[in-house]
Amino acid sequence: MSMLATLTIQLNGQQHTFTDLPSPTNMSNVISALDLKADRIAVEKNGEIVPRDTWSTSTVSDNDRIEIVHFVGGGRL
């Protein structure tokens, strides 16, 4: 009997379950699974900013609290 790999986190205040990611995984895998453009977001894990250059080594486990902020351009000066 095979077990499905799952990861459940709090994403921007709401529970989110990934049925194709194991726990633990790394932040790069989470960003990829969310289909986000890495150059347009900032990530916080459990209250700490996660620098982009550490995403591949930053572990994400069940029940971690992840906040993702999208950068939006536009407006006038």
C-alpha positions as CSV (number, residue, x, y, z in Angstrom):
1,M,0.0,0.0,0.0
2,S,1.5,3.3,-1.0
3,M,1.1,6.5,1.0
4,L,0.4,9.8,-0.7
5,A,2.9,12.5,0.1
6,T,1.2,15.5,1.7
7,L,2.2,18.7,3.2
8,T,-0.2,20.9,5.2
9,I,0.7,24.5,6.1
10,Q,-0.9,27.7,7.0
11,L,-0.6,29.9,3.9
12,N,-1.5,33.5,4.3
13,G,-3.7,32.6,7.3
14,Q,-5.5,29.7,5.7
15,Q,-4.9,26.0,5.8
16,H,-3.4,24.7,2.5
17,T,-2.6,21.0,1.7
18,F,-0.3,20.0,-1.0
19,T,-1.1,16.4,-2.1
20,D,2.1,16.1,-4.2
21,L,4.7,17.4,-1.7
22,P,6.2,15.5,1.2
23,S,6.7,16.9,4.6
24,P,9.3,18.2,5.0
25,T,10.2,19.8,1.7
26,N,12.0,23.0,0.8
27,M,10.6,26.5,0.1
28,S,11.5,26.3,-3.6
29,N,9.2,23.3,-4.0
30,V,6.4,25.1,-2.3
31,I,6.8,28.2,-4.4
32,S,6.9,26.1,-7.5
33,A,3.8,24.1,-6.5
34,L,2.0,27.4,-6.0
35,D,3.0,28.4,-9.6
36,L,4.4,31.8,-8.3
37,K,7.0,33.9,-10.0
38,A,9.9,33.9,-7.6
39,D,11.1,37.4,-8.6
40,R,7.8,39.0,-7.6
41,I,7.3,37.7,-4.1
42,A,8.7,37.9,-0.6
43,V,8.3,34.9,1.8
44,E,8.0,34.7,5.6
45,K,8.1,31.4,7.5
46,N,7.0,31.3,11.1
47,G,7.5,35.0,11.5
48,E,11.0,35.1,9.9
49,I,11.8,36.5,6.4
50,V,13.2,33.7,4.2
51,P,15.9,35.2,1.8
52,R,15.4,34.1,-1.8
53,D,18.9,32.6,-2.0
54,T,18.0,30.2,0.9
55,W,14.7,28.9,-0.5
56,S,16.3,25.7,-1.8
57,T,17.7,24.9,1.7
58,S,14.9,26.3,3.8
59,T,12.8,23.4,5.2
60,V,9.0,23.6,5.2
61,S,7.2,21.1,7.4
62,D,3.6,20.4,8.4
63,N,1.9,23.2,10.3
64,D,4.5,25.9,9.3
65,R,3.0,29.3,8.9
66,I,3.9,30.8,5.5
67,E,3.1,34.3,4.4
68,I,3.7,35.3,0.8
69,V,3.6,38.9,-0.4
70,H,3.3,39.8,-4.1
71,F,5.0,42.9,-5.4
72,V,2.7,45.0,-7.6
73,G,4.0,47.6,-10.0
74,G,2.3,50.7,-11.3
75,G,1.0,54.0,-10.1
76,R,2.4,57.5,-10.6
77,L,5.0,59.6,-9.0
